[in-house]
Amino acid sequence: MAAKDSPLKQFEIDPISNIELAGYNISFTNSSLSMLITVLAITLFLTLTVNTKSIIPSRMQLVSELMYNFIAQLLSDTVGDNGKRYFPFVFSIFMFVLIGNMVGMIPYQFTFTSHIIVTFALAAVVFIGVTILGFVNHGIKFFTFFYIPGVPFYMHPLLIPIEVISYLSRPISLSVRLFANMLAGHTLMKVFAGFIVSLGVFGIAPWLFVVALTGLEIVIAFLQAFVFSILTCLYLNDALHLH
């Protein structure tokens, strides 16, 4: 398979406008364009569905309200009443990841959630934010999060380092989960799409598989946004309530 036909070529970042500032490359790329489209789509969707005076809600308004209630209920179930103030943060993350995944399903659009640098940046914002929140709420007592109550004292020299490593690995696991799922799914779709062309009239089987895989990818796009959001809620709960 030639390099230009590689299934991984769809993940290459290409500059649309070359820009350098103080020796740094800050070019506007296809990844930047995809993120911009995502933000504009979210803004337009929420603006049109919230600012309405109709007595009977439209289908799009029902979808908007469903997403709102979904995240509100998620925060209530995982964090409690204290989590309401963090609704804008969690809702923004959920919508950005979800719509970003959906934009990547459009042919010839770039899937920015398939890049570890993007997902790790999102995970790092969550990790740093909840860590600061933990220290703001509990001060030095936040370190007791790594102390497991009810465990014999002689086990703590072993368990505390494990707890610390587990905590520090949160942004890695959070980012890799999203990145790996989107990368693998889109790569598989590209591989089977190549079989459709090469097999000609016998390409009906891989075509049916691509159709089914497309539906599965849409489900995964939502599930990954949900997983990212619920883990963010759980991390918020840890920062607010410790053990």
Backbone as CSV, one residue per row, in Angstrom:
resi,resn,N_x,N_y,N_z,CA_x,CA_y,CA_z,C_x,C_y,C_z
1,MET,0.852,-1.198,0.000,0.000,0.000,0.000,0.882,1.240,0.000
2,ALA,0.613,2.131,-0.920,1.404,3.346,-1.017,1.143,4.229,0.184
3,ALA,2.133,5.102,0.449,2.008,5.969,1.624,0.782,6.863,1.520
4,LYS,0.480,7.308,0.303,-0.651,8.217,0.148,-1.982,7.516,0.394
5,ASP,-1.983,6.168,0.306,-3.201,5.403,0.539,-3.259,4.825,1.946
6,SER,-2.312,5.177,2.785,-2.278,4.639,4.138,-3.503,5.064,4.927
7,PRO,-4.101,4.148,5.712,-5.254,4.519,6.530,-4.918,5.551,7.594
8,LEU,-3.624,5.708,7.891,-3.202,6.668,8.907,-2.999,8.071,8.341
9,LYS,-3.093,8.197,7.022,-2.889,9.511,6.406,-3.972,10.506,6.823
10,GLN,-5.154,9.993,7.148,-6.265,10.862,7.546,-5.992,11.591,8.857
11,PHE,-4.975,11.135,9.614,-4.667,11.751,10.901,-3.515,12.758,10.812
12,GLU,-2.996,12.963,9.605,-1.901,13.912,9.437,-2.409,15.346,9.586
13,ILE,-1.638,16.152,10.303,-1.986,17.561,10.487,-1.344,18.376,9.363
14,ASP,-2.168,19.034,8.571,-1.694,19.832,7.439,-2.001,21.304,7.682
15,PRO,-1.024,22.174,7.456,-1.265,23.619,7.653,-2.158,24.180,6.551
16,ILE,-3.117,24.986,6.944,-3.959,25.702,5.985,-3.381,27.085,5.731
17,SER,-2.880,27.705,6.784,-2.240,29.015,6.681,-0.981,29.007,7.538
18,ASN,0.176,29.179,6.917,1.449,29.158,7.634,1.664,30.485,8.367
19,ILE,1.811,30.390,9.694,2.007,31.583,10.524,3.142,31.307,11.506
20,GLU,4.075,32.231,11.582,5.159,32.146,12.558,5.184,33.410,13.394
21,LEU,5.370,33.223,14.703,5.398,34.344,15.629,6.539,34.141,16.615
22,ALA,7.501,35.045,16.581,8.671,34.988,17.471,9.384,33.647,17.359
23,GLY,9.464,33.132,16.150,10.161,31.871,15.928,9.330,30.628,16.183
24,TYR,8.065,30.812,16.589,7.195,29.679,16.864,6.180,29.500,15.736
25,ASN,5.947,28.244,15.381,4.984,27.922,14.339,3.589,27.852,14.950
26,ILE,2.748,28.816,14.639,1.372,28.838,15.145,0.394,28.782,13.963
27,SER,0.747,27.966,12.981,-0.055,27.870,11.763,-1.468,27.388,12.054
28,PHE,-2.392,27.877,11.244,-3.782,27.415,11.304,-3.866,26.141,10.483
29,THR,-4.231,25.021,11.131,-4.184,23.713,10.495,-5.581,23.129,10.313
30,ASN,-5.622,21.945,9.688,-6.903,21.248,9.546,-7.466,20.846,10.911
31,SER,-6.583,20.584,11.872,-7.040,20.295,13.231,-7.664,21.539,13.866
32,SER,-7.030,22.691,13.664,-7.573,23.952,14.180,-8.928,24.254,13.556
33,LEU,-9.039,24.000,12.262,-10.300,24.246,11.563,-11.411,23.351,12.120
34,SER,-11.077,22.088,12.373,-12.062,21.156,12.903,-12.527,21.583,14.295
35,MET,-11.592,22.062,15.123,-11.964,22.556,16.452,-12.841,23.803,16.352
36,LEU,-12.498,24.682,15.405,-13.291,25.900,15.213,-14.702,25.564,14.762
37,ILE,-14.826,24.611,13.832,-16.141,24.174,13.368,-16.942,23.589,14.529
38,THR,-16.264,22.829,15.385,-16.928,22.223,16.545,-17.475,23.280,17.486
39,VAL,-16.654,24.271,17.814,-17.078,25.341,18.722,-18.226,26.139,18.110
40,LEU,-18.129,26.458,16.820,-19.192,27.210,16.156,-20.491,26.403,16.094
41,ALA,-20.370,25.098,15.849,-21.551,24.240,15.780,-22.245,24.166,17.134
42,ILE,-21.463,24.038,18.208,-22.040,23.995,19.559,-22.725,25.316,19.881
43,THR,-22.036,26.419,19.590,-22.584,27.749,19.874,-23.876,27.990,19.107
44,LEU,-23.877,27.654,17.821,-25.065,27.850,16.986,-26.212,26.962,17.450
45,PHE,-25.900,25.706,17.747,-26.927,24.755,18.162,-27.591,25.187,19.463
46,LEU,-26.799,25.546,20.464,-27.354,25.938,21.759,-28.079,27.289,21.674
47,THR,-27.552,28.203,20.860,-28.196,29.515,20.717,-29.579,29.388,20.081
48,LEU,-29.663,28.581,19.036,-30.929,28.438,18.315,-31.953,27.635,19.107
49,THR,-31.492,26.714,19.943,-32.425,25.855,20.667,-32.823,26.415,22.030
50,VAL,-32.023,27.330,22.575,-32.337,27.905,23.887,-33.144,29.190,23.734
51,ASN,-32.725,30.045,22.810,-33.420,31.330,22.601,-34.634,31.145,21.696
52,THR,-35.639,30.501,22.224,-36.860,30.280,21.448,-38.078,30.585,22.313
53,LYS,-39.101,31.119,21.675,-40.310,31.503,22.409,-41.480,30.575,22.094
54,SER,-41.209,29.503,21.388,-42.283,28.595,21.012,-42.789,27.827,22.233
55,ILE,-44.103,27.670,22.299,-44.723,26.946,23.414,-44.411,25.459,23.323
56,ILE,-44.505,24.929,22.110,-44.201,23.512,21.886,-42.744,23.400,21.441
57,PRO,-41.902,22.716,22.207,-40.482,22.638,21.845,-40.270,21.846,20.563
58,SER,-39.296,22.299,19.785,-38.946,21.594,18.559,-38.095,20.372,18.897
59,ARG,-37.825,19.560,17.887,-37.006,18.367,18.111,-35.594,18.746,18.546
60,MET,-35.048,19.788,17.932,-33.703,20.219,18.290,-33.658,20.769,19.713
61,GLN,-34.740,21.452,20.118,-34.801,21.966,21.485,-34.892,20.805,22.473
62,LEU,-35.604,19.763,22.112,-35.711,18.595,22.975,-34.349,17.919,23.136
63,VAL,-33.586,17.869,22.046,-32.234,17.296,22.115,-31.350,18.134,23.025
64,SER,-31.445,19.458,22.896,-30.663,20.361,23.735,-31.013,20.189,25.212
65,GLU,-32.308,20.119,25.510,-32.746,19.945,26.891,-32.348,18.576,27.429
66,LEU,-32.363,17.568,26.546,-31.969,16.225,26.952,-30.494,16.197,27.362
67,MET,-29.647,16.863,26.589,-28.223,16.928,26.919,-27.999,17.687,28.220
68,TYR,-28.739,18.785,28.384,-28.632,19.582,29.613,-29.010,18.743,30.830
69,ASN,-30.153,18.087,30.754,-30.624,17.270,31.874,-29.719,16.069,32.119
70,PHE,-29.151,15.543,31.047,-28.270,14.387,31.167,-27.038,14.725,32.009
71,ILE,-26.391,15.845,31.711,-25.199,16.244,32.460,-25.566,16.712,33.865
72,ALA,-26.696,17.396,33.994,-27.144,17.840,35.315,-27.409,16.647,36.227
73,GLN,-28.052,15.619,35.687,-28.330,14.416,36.475,-27.043,13.660,36.786
74,LEU,-26.126,13.650,35.830,-24.837,12.979,36.027,-24.063,13.620,37.176
75,LEU,-24.040,14.930,37.209,-23.370,15.647,38.304,-24.072,15.410,39.634
76,SER,-25.390,15.403,39.605,-26.150,15.189,40.838,-25.897,13.802,41.406
77,ASP,-25.821,12.795,40.537,-25.632,11.413,40.986,-24.217,11.148,41.484
78,THR,-23.224,11.785,40.882,-21.830,11.482,41.217,-21.222,12.443,42.226
79,VAL,-21.609,13.699,42.169,-20.996,14.720,43.032,-21.952,15.183,44.126
80,GLY,-23.241,15.212,43.819,-24.219,15.714,44.780,-24.572,17.161,44.497
81,ASP,-25.221,17.792,45.463,-25.651,19.182,45.290,-24.475,20.130,45.092
82,ASN,-23.307,19.781,45.648,-22.132,20.642,45.495,-21.630,20.702,44.053
83,GLY,-22.078,19.750,43.240,-21.579,19.690,41.873,-22.269,20.635,40.910
84,LYS,-23.372,21.271,41.340,-24.125,22.135,40.436,-23.286,23.302,39.926
85,ARG,-22.414,23.831,40.745,-21.611,24.983,40.327,-20.603,24.628,39.237
86,TYR,-20.318,23.337,39.071,-19.343,22.910,38.074,-20.024,22.419,36.792
87,PHE,-21.336,22.629,36.706,-22.081,22.199,35.522,-21.545,22.812,34.230
88,PRO,-21.278,24.131,34.164,-20.770,24.702,32.900,-19.478,24.042,32.428
89,PHE,-18.607,23.699,33.369,-17.321,23.079,33.023,-17.533,21.688,32.429
90,VAL,-18.310,20.857,33.116,-18.532,19.484,32.656,-19.348,19.476,31.366
91,PHE,-20.356,20.335,31.288,-21.187,20.391,30.085,-20.367,20.824,28.873
92,SER,-19.461,21.777,29.072,-18.606,22.243,27.968,-17.700,21.126,27.473
93,ILE,-17.119,20.365,28.406,-16.256,19.247,28.022,-17.055,18.191,27.261
94,PHE,-18.231,17.860,27.792,-19.066,16.846,27.144,-19.426,17.253,25.719
95,MET,-19.880,18.477,25.533,-20.285,18.935,24.213,-19.095,19.026,23.261
96,PHE,-17.944,19.489,23.757,-16.771,19.631,22.898,-16.297,18.271,22.399
97,VAL,-16.244,17.291,23.289,-15.803,15.954,22.894,-16.841,15.289,21.992
98,LEU,-18.125,15.397,22.359,-19.180,14.757,21.569,-19.274,15.335,20.167
99,ILE,-19.397,16.652,20.053,-19.538,17.267,18.730,-18.235,17.129,17.947
100,GLY,-17.089,17.183,18.632,-15.814,16.960,17.950,-15.747,15.570,17.339
101,ASN,-16.228,14.572,18.088,-16.277,13.210,17.550,-17.224,13.116,16.360
102,MET,-18.376,13.787,16.460,-19.360,13.740,15.380,-18.868,14.464,14.129
103,VAL,-18.193,15.592,14.320,-17.627,16.312,13.174,-16.618,15.425,12.452
104,GLY,-15.863,14.641,13.216,-14.889,13.730,12.610,-15.530,12.623,11.798
105,MET,-16.833,12.378,11.993,-17.531,11.362,11.207,-17.933,11.873,9.828
106,ILE,-17.901,13.185,9.633,-18.236,13.758,8.322,-17.085,13.485,7.355
107,PRO,-17.385,12.994,6.154,-16.312,12.717,5.188,-15.431,13.937,4.922
108,TYR,-14.125,13.696,4.886,-13.094,14.697,4.606,-12.914,15.704,5.746
109,GLN,-13.543,15.438,6.898,-13.302,16.277,8.067,-12.257,15.626,8.954
110,PHE,-11.536,16.453,9.690,-10.446,15.970,10.542,-10.981,15.619,11.925
111,THR,-10.547,14.487,12.464,-10.966,14.048,13.794,-9.884,14.433,14.800
112,PHE,-10.037,15.588,15.438,-8.982,16.061,16.340,-8.906,15.247,17.629
113,THR,-9.992,14.536,17.983,-9.953,13.699,19.183,-9.155,12.415,18.967
114,SER,-8.677,12.197,17.750,-7.825,11.037,17.477,-6.354,11.355,17.701
115,HIS,-6.062,12.566,18.193,-4.676,12.969,18.481,-4.467,13.049,19.983
116,ILE,-3.454,12.356,20.460,-3.182,12.273,21.892,-2.861,13.637,22.488
117,ILE,-2.283,14.540,21.706,-1.936,15.862,22.228,-3.197,16.646,22.595
118,VAL,-4.273,16.442,21.832,-5.529,17.140,22.106,-6.222,16.531,23.318
119,THR,-6.354,15.209,23.323,-7.040,14.547,24.435,-6.254,14.693,25.738
120,PHE,-4.915,14.695,25.646,-4.116,14.864,26.863,-4.252,16.288,27.400
121,ALA,-4.349,17.262,26.506,-4.543,18.645,26.948,-5.864,18.787,27.696
122,LEU,-6.934,18.161,27.176,-8.224,18.186,27.861,-8.135,17.490,29.215
123,ALA,-7.471,16.331,29.235,-7.335,15.578,30.484,-6.487,16.337,31.496
124,ALA,-5.446,17.036,31.005,-4.586,17.807,31.901,-5.344,18.962,32.538
125,VAL,-6.224,19.605,31.783,-7.047,20.685,32.333,-7.927,20.148,33.462
126,VAL,-8.527,18.978,33.231,-9.371,18.357,34.269,-8.529,17.989,35.483
127,PHE,-7.394,17.346,35.259,-6.540,16.875,36.356,-6.019,18.036,37.201
128,ILE,-5.473,19.046,36.535,-4.929,20.195,37.263,-6.046,20.947,37.979
129,GLY,-7.188,21.081,37.312,-8.312,21.801,37.914,-8.824,21.136,39.181
130,VAL,-9.038,19.808,39.144,-9.570,19.121,40.325,-8.523,19.047,41.437
131,THR,-7.238,18.998,41.077,-6.183,18.985,42.098,-6.140,20.320,42.834
132,ILE,-6.212,21.415,42.074,-6.257,22.750,42.703,-7.504,22.873,43.563
133,LEU,-8.628,22.363,43.051,-9.876,22.413,43.801,-9.757,21.646,45.115
134,GLY,-9.074,20.505,45.060,-8.891,19.718,46.271,-8.098,20.456,47.327
135,PHE,-7.025,21.135,46.910,-6.211,21.893,47.869,-6.948,23.132,48.378
136,VAL,-7.738,23.765,47.503,-8.503,24.943,47.926,-9.536,24.569,48.985
137,ASN,-10.172,23.413,48.823,-11.224,22.994,49.746,-10.689,22.365,51.025
138,HIS,-9.547,21.672,50.946,-9.087,20.897,52.093,-7.683,21.276,52.578
139,GLY,-6.964,22.079,51.804,-5.622,22.445,52.206,-4.712,21.228,52.256
140,ILE,-3.864,21.164,53.264,-2.911,20.074,53.405,-3.607,18.749,53.666
141,LYS,-4.854,18.823,54.136,-5.625,17.612,54.406,-5.921,16.828,53.129
142,PHE,-5.757,17.474,51.983,-6.006,16.787,50.717,-5.104,15.576,50.543
143,PHE,-3.931,15.593,51.186,-3.010,14.457,51.081,-3.569,13.203,51.745
144,THR,-4.579,13.358,52.608,-5.192,12.185,53.217,-5.971,11.368,52.185
145,PHE,-6.151,11.933,50.999,-6.822,11.194,49.923,-6.054,9.920,49.586
146,PHE,-4.730,9.951,49.797,-3.898,8.793,49.473,-3.809,7.799,50.633
147,TYR,-4.467,8.132,51.740,-4.479,7.257,52.915,-5.791,6.486,52.911
148,ILE,-5.699,5.163,52.910,-6.886,4.316,52.844,-7.299,3.934,54.257
149,PRO,-8.439,4.417,54.716,-8.883,4.087,56.076,-9.258,2.617,56.220
150,GLY,-9.011,2.080,57.413,-9.384,0.703,57.697,-8.354,-0.322,57.293
151,VAL,-7.228,0.120,56.721,-6.161,-0.787,56.290,-5.103,-0.843,57.394
152,PRO,-4.558,-2.013,57.720,-3.489,-2.104,58.737,-2.344,-1.145,58.440
153,PHE,-1.786,-0.536,59.478,-0.781,0.519,59.305,0.442,0.042,58.541
154,TYR,0.800,-1.254,58.703,2.004,-1.756,58.038,1.823,-1.898,56.526
155,MET,0.568,-1.767,56.034,0.315,-1.837,54.596,0.442,-0.479,53.902
156,HIS,0.417,0.595,54.692,0.438,1.930,54.098,1.716,2.260,53.325
157,PRO,2.911,1.832,53.768,4.107,2.115,52.959,4.040,1.534,51.555
158,LEU,3.224,0.488,51.379,3.049,-0.102,50.057,1.891,0.533,49.308
159,LEU,0.791,0.786,49.999,-0.430,1.259,49.333,-0.391,2.738,48.983
160,ILE,0.232,3.560,49.823,0.265,4.999,49.547,0.986,5.313,48.237
161,PRO,2.195,4.728,47.963,2.810,4.983,46.647,1.948,4.513,45.482
162,ILE,1.225,3.399,45.681,0.337,2.909,44.624,-0.789,3.912,44.371
163,GLU,-1.342,4.466,45.455,-2.409,5.459,45.328,-1.904,6.727,44.630
164,VAL,-0.682,7.135,44.966,-0.109,8.335,44.343,0.101,8.116,42.850
165,ILE,0.656,6.949,42.493,0.884,6.635,41.073,-0.446,6.550,40.329
166,SER,-1.440,5.939,40.973,-2.762,5.829,40.356,-3.363,7.211,40.110
167,TYR,-3.172,8.111,41.063,-3.718,9.470,40.916,-3.004,10.224,39.795
168,LEU,-1.689,10.107,39.742,-0.913,10.823,38.731,-1.134,10.267,37.328
169,SER,-1.602,9.020,37.244,-1.831,8.419,35.927,-3.211,8.750,35.361
170,ARG,-4.008,9.480,36.120,-5.358,9.816,35.661,-5.387,10.533,34.308
171,PRO,-4.599,11.578,34.110,-4.659,12.249,32.796,-4.216,11.354,31.652
172,ILE,-3.330,10.401,31.936,-2.876,9.486,30.883,-3.993,8.540,30.485
173,SER,-4.612,7.897,31.484,-5.695,6.953,31.180,-6.892,7.667,30.563
174,LEU,-7.189,8.862,31.037,-8.332,9.623,30.524,-8.121,10.014,29.065
175,SER,-6.914,10.406,28.719,-6.632,10.852,27.354,-6.444,9.687,26.385
176,VAL,-5.771,8.632,26.830,-5.496,7.493,25.950,-6.782,6.772,25.577
177,ARG,-7.724,6.681,26.515,-8.984,5.985,26.248,-9.723,6.630,25.073
178,LEU,-9.837,7.939,25.082,-10.531,8.655,24.007,-9.744,8.599,22.711
179,PHE,-8.457,8.893,22.793,-7.603,8.911,21.608,-7.565,7.554,20.909
180,ALA,-7.384,6.471,21.698,-7.225,5.137,21.120,-8.511,4.665,20.446
181,ASN,-9.655,4.939,21.062,-10.922,4.502,20.477,-11.211,5.208,19.155
182,MET,-10.977,6.505,19.110,-11.246,7.234,17.871,-10.243,6.871,16.782
183,LEU,-8.985,6.708,17.159,-7.947,6.334,16.186,-8.231,4.961,15.595
184,ALA,-8.522,3.989,16.458,-8.744,2.619,15.990,-9.986,2.524,15.111
185,GLY,-11.066,3.180,15.532,-12.306,3.106,14.764,-12.185,3.702,13.374
186,HIS,-11.587,4.877,13.282,-11.450,5.534,11.979,-10.452,4.795,11.080
187,THR,-9.427,4.218,11.681,-8.465,3.437,10.893,-9.140,2.216,10.290
188,LEU,-9.941,1.519,11.093,-10.643,0.321,10.618,-11.616,0.671,9.499
189,MET,-12.318,1.789,9.641,-13.246,2.213,8.592,-12.513,2.496,7.287
190,LYS,-11.359,3.132,7.390,-10.569,3.447,6.195,-10.059,2.180,5.508
191,VAL,-9.653,1.197,6.299,-9.148,-0.058,5.743,-10.237,-0.767,4.944
192,PHE,-11.426,-0.897,5.534,-12.520,-1.594,4.845,-13.059,-0.776,3.684
193,ALA,-12.992,0.552,3.771,-13.400,1.384,2.634,-12.478,1.150,1.445
194,GLY,-11.187,0.901,1.731,-10.247,0.586,0.664,-10.566,-0.737,-0.014
195,PHE,-11.086,-1.690,0.748,-11.478,-2.977,0.166,-12.648,-2.825,-0.795
196,ILE,-13.545,-1.887,-0.519,-14.714,-1.686,-1.382,-14.267,-1.313,-2.789
197,VAL,-13.305,-0.405,-2.864,-12.815,0.063,-4.168,-12.037,-1.030,-4.883
198,SER,-11.161,-1.712,-4.140,-10.281,-2.705,-4.773,-11.023,-3.964,-5.212
199,LEU,-12.114,-4.321,-4.524,-12.847,-5.544,-4.862,-13.910,-5.333,-5.934
200,GLY,-14.214,-4.083,-6.249,-15.180,-3.798,-7.303,-16.571,-4.293,-6.947
201,VAL,-17.156,-5.136,-7.849,-18.524,-5.618,-7.631,-18.616,-6.542,-6.430
202,PHE,-17.477,-7.090,-5.995,-17.485,-7.976,-4.828,-17.287,-7.198,-3.520
203,GLY,-17.320,-5.880,-3.646,-17.093,-5.060,-2.461,-18.336,-4.823,-1.622
204,ILE,-19.423,-5.555,-1.917,-20.662,-5.356,-1.168,-20.504,-5.751,0.295
205,ALA,-19.725,-6.808,0.562,-19.536,-7.266,1.949,-18.801,-6.222,2.793
206,PRO,-17.638,-5.732,2.322,-16.998,-4.683,3.116,-17.814,-3.396,3.178
207,TRP,-18.630,-3.121,2.150,-19.489,-1.927,2.182,-20.517,-2.045,3.299
208,LEU,-21.125,-3.218,3.430,-22.083,-3.446,4.508,-21.403,-3.335,5.876
209,PHE,-20.168,-3.811,5.928,-19.429,-3.726,7.192,-19.128,-2.274,7.543
210,VAL,-18.789,-1.471,6.536,-18.507,-0.053,6.777,-19.762,0.667,7.247
211,VAL,-20.915,0.325,6.672,-22.182,0.935,7.101,-22.451,0.601,8.571
212,ALA,-22.266,-0.673,8.924,-22.478,-1.090,10.305,-21.459,-0.444,11.235
213,LEU,-20.223,-0.365,10.766,-19.155,0.227,11.576,-19.386,1.722,11.782
214,THR,-19.970,2.378,10.782,-20.285,3.801,10.923,-21.296,4.026,12.043
215,GLY,-22.320,3.173,12.082,-23.288,3.263,13.175,-22.635,3.005,14.525
216,LEU,-21.740,2.024,14.565,-21.035,1.722,15.809,-20.147,2.881,16.233
217,GLU,-19.498,3.528,15.272,-18.624,4.665,15.580,-19.410,5.850,16.146
218,ILE,-20.631,6.040,15.661,-21.473,7.112,16.194,-21.821,6.830,17.655
219,VAL,-22.127,5.562,17.948,-22.402,5.170,19.332,-21.173,5.363,20.200
220,ILE,-20.010,4.954,19.679,-18.761,5.100,20.429,-18.433,6.570,20.661
221,ALA,-18.745,7.412,19.679,-18.501,8.856,19.828,-19.247,9.401,21.035
222,PHE,-20.499,8.974,21.203,-21.272,9.406,22.366,-20.737,8.764,23.646
223,LEU,-20.436,7.481,23.600,-19.954,6.784,24.786,-18.643,7.372,25.306
224,GLN,-17.750,7.736,24.394,-16.473,8.303,24.820,-16.659,9.682,25.448
225,ALA,-17.603,10.463,24.920,-17.907,11.756,25.543,-18.508,11.539,26.923
226,PHE,-19.360,10.522,27.044,-19.977,10.189,28.329,-18.926,9.729,29.335
227,VAL,-18.033,8.828,28.911,-16.984,8.319,29.811,-16.072,9.449,30.269
228,PHE,-15.681,10.321,29.345,-14.823,11.456,29.701,-15.518,12.344,30.733
229,SER,-16.813,12.543,30.549,-17.569,13.416,31.450,-17.789,12.777,32.814
230,ILE,-18.135,11.498,32.842,-18.408,10.859,34.127,-17.131,10.703,34.946
231,LEU,-16.005,10.464,34.293,-14.741,10.408,35.024,-14.375,11.783,35.572
232,THR,-14.669,12.826,34.799,-14.458,14.186,35.301,-15.307,14.430,36.544
233,CYS,-16.556,13.968,36.531,-17.435,14.114,37.689,-16.902,13.342,38.888
234,LEU,-16.391,12.143,38.652,-15.846,11.336,39.749,-14.611,11.986,40.345
235,TYR,-13.783,12.589,39.485,-12.590,13.282,39.985,-12.998,14.516,40.795
236,LEU,-14.049,15.200,40.349,-14.569,16.335,41.111,-15.085,15.888,42.476
237,ASN,-15.761,14.756,42.492,-16.263,14.221,43.752,-15.117,13.902,44.717
238,ASP,-14.033,13.331,44.205,-12.877,13.030,45.041,-12.272,14.304,45.618
239,ALA,-12.194,15.348,44.772,-11.600,16.605,45.233,-12.452,17.298,46.277
240,LEU,-13.768,17.111,46.200,-14.674,17.796,47.132,-14.880,17.012,48.425
241,HIS,-14.935,15.687,48.316,-15.310,14.879,49.467,-14.214,13.935,49.959
242,LEU,-13.097,13.849,49.249,-12.021,12.913,49.599,-12.615,11.507,49.677
243,HIS,-12.159,10.704,50.653,-12.683,9.328,50.770,-14.015,9.342,51.500
